[in-house]
Amino acid sequence: MHVMIVGAAGKIGRKLTARLAEAIVPDLSAPGAASALAALKPDMIIHLAAIAKTPLRRRKPALDHTCSTVFPFVEHGCIQQSSRLLNMPQHHSAIAHAAYHDLTRALRDEAASDLRGTPTRVQRGDRVYWYDSYRVGNEVRKHYIGEDTPELAARIARHDQDRAPAEQRRRDRARLVRLLRAEGYMGLDPSTGSLMAALSGAGVFRLGGTVVGTHAFRLYEGELNLRLGLNHAAQTDDLDIASFHRLSLALEDAAAPPVQQVLAEFSFAPVPSLEQGRTWRWRQTAGNALVEFLTPAFGDEGLRDLPALGVQAQALHYLNYLIAEPIPAAIPYRSGVLVQIPRPERFAIHKLIVADRRRDGDRLKSAKDRAQAETLIAALAGDRPDDLAEALEDARARGPRWRERIDASLAKLPASAALLAGL
């Protein structure tokens, strides 16, 4: 197999070419060099020069020159072919990226400062959590805020400082949302957006719920400043929320109003499961929307209780890797909705695993899994290569079955495999 690598002078390119059995490094500016490379008719083209923070539209003249000199033999044109092979990331403006992080920061500040009583630290085992302690009659109640981190502690310490009125803060966040929508960020339809806002208001994500699946993938648009198209993240009717069973037990707090009540208000009804009287899936009676609750499996896969959310969840293998150390994310809906999603590097590697794990009847979903992994790997290899390498190393160290599934998916994604090999 002949592989042509263009733009290999950077860190990734040098590492990648160093691992090849034979590498030819010509000067493309030399007379006849481009024609000689084109005559080789490589089976795959990796255009590493496209992995950059600079938006593709700003690099287009140089890329067009490369297309006209190096790739005349590509039947459908250089940009289309190399984009297909590498799934080259494109980006929003730097202003939009800053607006997204401003929105996320404002939502986190709002969550940490909306206190009824006194913030207190509570240690449970080897972990420390923050609670809002307040009195109702003779009873002291505790409202979970989050796991103790220096960042959260700093936010709580600022909660009593002079701030703008609540209505002004809401308007400021709405202005950021309008900016993101004008930039072309993917939003949510009113039905899904209002459901997410209601679940967030009930405390689902504060209590450990993590959005996974395509809805999480769409939110990497803001985290990684990616410009996603419909082929990357078409709207899905399924909403998947995952949480650790043990965390749900340890928090000693619960969603309010209860999650089942929130879902019922949006016309969701429980879908019967094989275990009588228990369910982990809720379907909207007036449409096709489906909400599923998931939890990591440590042993057999089955149904587990999530006391903090008041629902049951389907236990799945490999999920503990995905939802470890989740990150906050802002949904550009109304004045913003705060949720949490998996780390993008873990999401990418997990998609390689589940793509191979799916049964033959789920080939379309497997293809979608690989496409999402390919997109994130291309973006992270240029922007966060160390994070991506660490996530891959972690997954491979978990056992031979993990390595087999990752390798099986990468065999179908040669460009992604080459990028990972060059980390």
C-alpha positions in Angstrom: 0.0 0.0 0.0 1.4 3.4 -1.0 0.6 6.3 1.3 1.3 9.9 0.4 1.7 12.4 3.3 1.6 16.1 2.5 2.5 18.7 5.1 4.6 16.3 7.2 7.1 18.9 8.5 5.2 19.4 11.8 5.3 17.3 15.0 2.7 14.8 13.9 4.2 14.4 10.4 7.7 13.8 11.7 6.6 11.1 14.1 4.4 9.5 11.5 7.1 9.3 8.7 9.7 8.1 11.2 7.6 5.0 11.8 7.2 4.1 8.1 9.3 1.3 6.7 10.4 3.6 3.8 9.9 7.3 3.5 10.8 9.7 0.6 10.9 13.4 1.6 11.2 15.5 -1.5 11.1 19.3 -1.8 7.8 19.9 -3.5 9.0 23.3 -4.7 11.7 21.5 -6.8 11.0 21.2 -10.6 9.2 17.9 -11.4 8.9 16.8 -7.7 5.1 17.1 -7.7 4.7 15.3 -10.9 6.9 12.5 -9.7 4.8 12.0 -6.6 1.6 12.1 -8.6 3.0 9.4 -10.9 3.2 7.0 -7.9 -0.7 7.0 -7.7 -0.8 6.4 -3.9 -3.7 4.4 -2.4 -4.2 6.9 0.3 -3.5 10.6 0.8 -3.0 12.1 4.2 -3.0 15.9 4.1 -1.6 16.9 7.5 -1.3 20.5 6.5 -5.1 20.6 7.1 -4.8 19.8 10.8 -4.5 23.2 12.1 -6.3 25.8 14.2 -6.5 28.1 11.2 -9.9 27.7 9.5 -9.7 25.9 6.1 -11.3 28.9 4.3 -8.2 30.9 5.3 -5.8 28.3 4.0 -7.6 27.6 0.7 -5.2 29.4 -1.8 -2.3 27.3 -0.6 -4.4 24.1 -0.6 -5.6 24.8 -4.1 -2.1 25.2 -5.4 -1.2 21.8 -3.8 -4.3 20.3 -5.5 -3.3 21.5 -8.9 0.3 20.2 -8.7 0.3 17.1 -6.6 -3.2 15.5 -7.0 -4.2 15.8 -10.7 -5.0 12.1 -10.8 -7.7 12.2 -8.1 -10.9 11.7 -10.0 -13.2 13.9 -8.0 -10.8 16.6 -7.0 -8.2 17.0 -4.2 -10.3 18.7 -1.6 -13.2 16.2 -1.7 -10.9 13.2 -1.8 -8.6 14.3 1.0 -11.5 15.4 3.1 -13.1 12.0 2.8 -9.8 10.2 3.7 -8.9 12.4 6.6 -12.2 14.0 7.6 -10.4 17.3 7.8 -11.8 19.5 10.6 -13.1 23.0 9.8 -13.6 25.7 12.5 -15.7 28.5 13.6 -14.2 31.9 14.3 -12.1 32.7 17.3 -14.8 35.1 18.5 -17.5 32.4 18.5 -15.2 30.0 20.3 -14.6 32.6 23.0 -18.3 33.3 23.2 -19.0 29.6 23.8 -16.5 29.4 26.7 -17.9 32.6 28.1 -21.4 31.1 28.1 -20.1 27.9 29.7 -18.3 29.9 32.4 -21.4 32.1 33.1 -23.6 29.0 33.5 -21.1 27.4 35.9 -20.9 30.6 37.9 -24.7 30.7 38.1 -24.9 27.1 39.2 -22.3 27.5 42.0 -23.8 30.8 43.3 -27.5 29.9 43.5 -27.3 29.0 47.2 -30.1 28.9 49.8 -27.9 28.4 52.8 -24.2 27.8 53.7 -21.8 25.9 51.4 -20.2 23.0 53.3 -17.6 20.4 52.4 -18.5 16.7 53.2 -16.1 13.8 52.9 -17.4 10.4 51.8 -14.6 7.8 51.6 -11.7 9.3 49.7 -13.7 12.0 48.0 -14.9 15.4 49.1 -18.2 17.0 47.9 -19.7 20.5 48.3 -23.3 20.8 49.5 -25.6 23.8 50.1 -26.8 23.3 53.7 -30.0 25.0 54.6 -32.7 24.6 57.3 -36.4 23.9 56.7 -38.1 24.1 60.1 -36.1 21.8 62.4 -34.6 19.8 59.5 -31.3 20.5 57.9 -31.3 19.7 54.2 -28.3 19.3 51.9 -28.4 20.2 48.2 -25.5 18.7 46.2 -23.3 21.3 44.4 -20.4 19.2 43.0 -17.2 17.3 43.7 -14.5 19.4 45.4 -12.0 21.0 43.0 -10.0 24.2 43.3 -12.1 25.8 40.5 -15.4 25.0 42.2 -14.1 26.2 45.6 -13.1 29.5 44.0 -16.6 29.9 42.4 -18.3 29.2 45.7 -16.0 31.7 47.5 -17.2 34.4 45.0 -20.9 33.7 45.4 -21.6 36.5 47.8 -19.7 39.1 45.9 -21.6 42.0 44.2 -22.9 40.8 40.9 -25.3 42.0 38.2 -29.0 41.3 38.9 -30.2 37.9 37.8 -32.3 39.3 34.9 -29.2 41.1 33.5 -27.1 37.9 33.8 -29.8 36.0 31.9 -29.8 38.6 29.2 -26.0 38.5 28.9 -26.1 34.7 28.4 -28.9 35.0 25.8 -26.8 37.5 23.9 -24.0 34.9 23.8 -26.4 32.3 22.6 -27.6 34.6 19.8 -24.0 35.2 18.7 -23.4 31.4 18.5 -26.5 30.8 16.5 -25.5 33.6 14.1 -22.1 31.9 13.7 -23.8 28.7 12.7 -23.6 26.7 15.9 -26.0 23.8 16.0 -28.8 24.4 18.3 -31.7 22.2 19.5 -35.3 22.1 18.3 -37.7 23.7 20.8 -39.0 20.3 22.1 -35.5 18.8 22.8 -34.2 22.1 24.1 -37.0 22.6 26.6 -36.6 19.0 27.8 -32.9 19.5 28.3 -33.6 22.7 30.2 -36.1 20.9 32.4 -33.8 18.0 33.2 -31.0 20.4 34.0 -33.3 22.4 36.3 -34.3 19.3 38.1 -30.6 18.6 38.8 -30.0 15.6 36.6 -26.6 16.8 35.4 -25.6 18.4 38.7 -26.2 14.9 40.3 -23.9 13.1 37.9 -25.9 12.6 34.8 -23.7 12.8 31.6 -25.1 13.3 28.1 -23.7 10.6 25.8 -24.3 9.6 22.2 -24.9 12.0 19.3 -26.2 14.9 21.5 -22.8 14.8 23.3 -21.0 14.7 20.0 -22.8 17.8 18.8 -21.6 19.7 21.8 -18.0 19.2 20.9 -18.7 21.8 18.3 -18.2 24.4 21.0 -15.6 22.6 23.1 -13.3 22.0 20.1 -14.5 24.9 17.9 -15.5 22.5 15.2 -17.8 23.4 12.4 -20.0 20.3 12.1 -22.3 19.5 9.1 -25.4 17.4 9.0 -23.3 14.5 7.8 -21.5 14.7 11.1 -24.3 15.2 13.6 -27.8 15.0 12.1 -30.5 15.6 14.7 -31.4 12.4 16.6 -34.6 11.7 18.5 -32.7 9.6 21.1 -31.3 11.2 24.3 -28.9 9.0 26.2 -27.9 10.0 29.8 -25.4 7.9 31.8 -24.4 8.0 35.4 -22.4 6.0 37.9 -24.5 3.8 40.2 -22.1 4.3 43.1 -22.0 8.0 42.8 -25.8 8.1 42.7 -25.8 6.2 46.0 -23.1 8.4 47.7 -24.6 11.8 47.0 -27.6 11.4 49.3 -29.5 14.0 47.2 -32.2 13.6 44.6 -33.5 15.3 41.5 -36.4 17.7 42.2 -38.9 17.5 40.7 -38.3 13.8 40.2 -37.1 12.8 36.7 -40.1 10.6 36.1 -42.4 13.6 36.7 -40.3 15.7 34.3 -40.6 13.1 31.6 -44.3 12.7 32.2 -44.8 16.4 31.8 -43.2 16.1 28.3 -45.5 13.1 27.5 -42.9 10.4 27.9 -44.1 7.0 29.1 -42.0 4.1 30.4 -41.2 1.4 27.9 -41.6 -2.1 29.5 -38.4 -4.1 30.0 -37.7 -7.8 30.5 -37.7 -7.1 34.3 -41.3 -6.6 35.4 -42.0 -3.2 36.9 -38.6 -1.7 35.9 -37.7 0.4 33.0 -34.7 2.3 31.7 -36.3 3.7 28.5 -39.0 6.4 28.1 -40.7 7.0 24.8 -42.7 10.2 23.9 -46.2 9.2 23.2 -46.8 11.9 20.6 -43.6 11.2 18.6 -40.5 9.1 18.2 -38.3 10.7 20.9 -36.7 8.3 23.3 -34.8 8.9 26.6 -32.5 6.2 27.8 -30.6 5.9 31.1 -27.3 4.0 31.2 -24.7 3.1 33.8 -21.4 1.3 33.7 -21.4 -2.5 34.2 -19.0 -4.0 36.7 -19.9 -7.6 36.0 -23.1 -8.7 34.3 -25.1 -6.2 32.2 -28.6 -5.6 33.5 -30.7 -3.0 35.2 -29.4 -0.9 38.1 -31.0 1.8 40.3 -29.8 5.4 40.1 -31.2 6.7 43.4 -30.2 10.3 42.8 -32.2 10.4 39.6 -35.0 8.1 40.7 -34.8 5.9 37.6 -33.3 2.6 36.6 -30.5 2.4 34.1 -29.1 -0.3 31.7 -25.6 -1.3 32.7 -23.2 -1.5 29.8 -19.5 -2.6 29.6 -16.9 0.0 28.5 -19.1 2.9 29.8 -17.0 3.5 32.9 -14.2 4.5 30.6 -16.4 6.9 28.7 -17.9 8.9 31.5 -14.9 9.2 33.8 -14.0 12.8 34.4 -16.8 14.5 32.4 -16.6 18.1 31.4 -19.2 20.9 31.5 -20.9 21.9 28.2 -23.3 24.7 27.3 -26.3 24.1 25.0 -27.0 27.2 22.9 -30.8 27.2 23.7 -32.5 30.4 25.1 -30.1 31.7 27.7 -28.1 28.5 27.8 -28.4 25.1 29.4 -25.6 23.6 31.5 -25.0 19.9 31.1 -22.0 17.6 31.2 -20.5 15.4 28.5 -17.6 12.9 28.2 -14.1 14.2 27.5 -13.8 14.3 23.7 -10.7 12.1 23.5 -12.5 9.4 25.5 -15.6 9.8 23.4 -13.5 9.2 20.2 -11.8 6.0 21.5 -15.0 4.7 23.0 -16.7 5.1 19.6 -14.0 2.9 18.1 -14.9 0.2 20.7 -18.7 0.3 20.4 -18.6 0.4 16.6 -17.0 -3.0 16.6 -19.2 -4.2 19.5 -22.5 -3.6 17.6 -24.2 -6.5 16.0 -24.6 -7.0 12.2 -28.1 -5.5 12.3 -26.6 -2.2 13.5 -24.2 -1.5 10.6 -25.6 2.0 10.0 -25.0 2.9 13.7 -21.5 1.3 13.5 -20.7 3.5 10.5 -21.9 6.5 12.4 -19.8 5.6 15.4 -16.7 5.4 13.2 -17.5 8.7 11.4 -17.8 10.5 14.7 -14.5 8.9 16.0 -12.8 9.9 12.7 -13.9 13.5 13.1 -12.7 13.8 16.7 -9.4 12.0 16.1 -8.6 14.4 13.2 -9.4 17.4 15.4 -7.7 16.2 18.5 -4.5 15.0 16.8 -3.8 18.6 15.8 -5.2 20.4 18.8 -4.8 18.1 21.8 -2.5 15.2 20.8 -1.3 14.5 24.3 -4.8 14.1 25.6 -5.7 11.8 22.7 -2.5 9.7 23.2 -3.2 9.3 26.9 -6.9 8.2 26.3 -5.7 5.7 23.7 -3.0 4.3 26.0 -5.6 4.1 28.9 -8.0 2.1 26.8 -5.4 -0.3 25.4 -4.1 -1.0 28.9 -7.5 -2.3 30.0 -7.1 -5.7 28.3 -6.9 -7.7 25.1 -10.5 -7.4 24.3 -10.3 -3.6 24.4 -7.3 -3.6 22.0 -9.0 -6.0 19.6 -12.1 -3.8 19.3 -10.1 -0.7 18.8 -7.8 -2.3 16.2 -10.9 -3.8 14.3 -12.4 -0.3 13.9 -9.1 1.3 13.0 -8.6 -1.3 10.3 -11.6 0.4 8.6 -10.2 3.9 9.3 -6.7 3.9 7.8 -6.3 7.7 8.1 -7.3 7.7 11.7 -5.0 4.8 12.4 -2.1 6.7 10.8 -2.8 9.8 13.0 -2.9 7.7 16.2 0.3 5.9 15.2 2.0 9.3 14.9 1.1 10.6 18.3 
